[in-house]
């Protein structure tokens, strides 16, 4: 499963989507009072985690959280419970799950 999830071509496609669509949209928000939670697995190879951290470093609303492997629904329940608040947007993006929470 990890070989499929972290295949170089697959990851690169997800980064291209994230860099071209998601991140510019998040960075361009005019009201900075929100958290954009990026949830990924702890199996994400270090070079990809670093790239994700580098890409989001200039957007203070971006928060990356990693979780050990388990069913998606349980991971997202934990992530949402850790970041409780009025949830206005939830989307699966790229190879990561992203969640925007307005404060």
C-alpha positions in Angstrom: 0.0 0.0 0.0 2.8 2.5 0.9 4.5 1.8 -2.4 1.4 2.8 -4.3 0.6 5.8 -2.1 4.1 7.3 -2.2 4.9 6.4 -5.8 7.0 9.3 -7.2 4.7 10.1 -10.1 1.6 9.9 -7.9 3.1 12.2 -5.2 4.3 14.7 -7.8 0.8 14.9 -9.3 -0.6 15.7 -5.9 2.1 18.3 -5.2 1.4 20.0 -8.6 -2.3 20.2 -7.7 -1.6 21.4 -4.2 0.9 24.1 -5.4 -1.3 25.2 -8.4 -4.8 25.2 -6.9 -5.0 24.7 -3.1 -2.2 26.6 -1.7 -2.7 29.8 -3.7 -6.3 29.8 -2.8 -5.6 29.4 0.9 -2.8 32.0 0.8 -5.1 34.5 -1.0 -7.8 34.5 1.7 -8.5 38.1 2.8 -9.6 37.1 6.3 -6.6 35.5 8.0 -8.6 34.2 11.0 -8.8 30.5 10.1 -6.8 27.3 10.3 -6.1 25.2 7.3 -5.4 21.7 8.6 -3.4 19.4 6.4 -3.6 15.8 7.6 -1.1 13.2 6.4 0.1 9.8 7.5 3.3 9.3 9.4 4.5 7.1 6.5 4.9 10.2 4.3 8.5 10.0 3.3 10.7 12.7 4.9 11.6 14.5 1.7 7.9 14.9 0.9 7.0 16.1 4.4 9.9 18.7 4.1 8.6 19.8 0.7 5.1 20.2 2.2 6.5 22.1 5.2 8.6 24.4 2.9 5.6 25.1 0.7 3.3 26.1 3.6 5.9 27.9 5.7 4.7 31.3 4.3 1.1 30.7 5.1 0.7 30.8 8.9 -2.8 29.4 8.7 -1.5 26.1 7.4 -0.9 23.4 10.1 0.4 20.0 9.2 -0.6 17.1 11.4 0.6 13.5 10.9 -1.2 10.4 12.2 -0.3 6.7 12.3 -2.0 4.4 9.9 -5.6 3.6 10.7 -9.0 4.0 9.0 -9.5 7.4 7.4 -12.7 8.1 9.3 -11.0 7.6 12.7 -8.0 9.7 11.7 -10.3 12.6 10.6 -12.4 12.3 13.7 -9.3 12.7 15.8 -8.1 15.6 13.7 -11.4 17.3 13.8 -11.8 16.8 17.6 -8.3 18.2 18.1 -9.3 21.3 16.0 -12.9 21.8 17.2 -14.7 24.9 16.0 -17.2 25.8 13.3 -16.1 23.8 10.3 -16.9 25.6 7.0 -14.9 23.6 4.5 -13.8 20.0 4.2 -12.2 18.6 1.1 -10.0 15.7 0.1 -7.1 17.3 -1.8 -4.0 15.8 -3.4 -2.6 13.0 -1.4 -3.6 14.7 1.8 -6.8 15.5 3.5 -7.3 19.2 4.1 -9.7 20.9 6.4 -10.3 24.6 6.8 -11.6 25.8 10.2 -12.8 29.4 10.7 -12.2 30.9 14.1 
